[in-house]
Amino acid sequence: MVYEKEDLLKLLYRGDAVGVIKPGVDDPPWFFGEVTFEPDTTELQLFLLRFTDEDDAHEDISVSDERLNHENWCIVDATGRKIGIFLPAFYENNDIYWRLR
């Protein structure tokens, strides 16, 4: 994936913009950055943060939950190109880690 560090990437879930990513370091196949979520995504944010919480057993989450489906996640680069990604990892400090599909 080629982008300039100052480029912002749109984060899409099921085709809807849920945030903007400021890319940081990349170490293929992993990419890292800082995400700023859209204001109406609080429920999605809380759900996703649980996966990086080592104290959460995740017992109440169904593996068929659409939020876990990799096909529902992509980023859009500065040229408008959609790029599929695996379910990204989100952290409380607004860090995001992702891999390309």
Secondary structure, 3 states (H helix, E strand, C coil): CCCCCCCCEEEEECCEEEEEEEEEEEECCEEEEEEEECHHHHHHHHHHHHHHCCCCCCCCCCCCCHHHCHHHEEEECCCCCEEEECCCEECCCCEEEEEEC
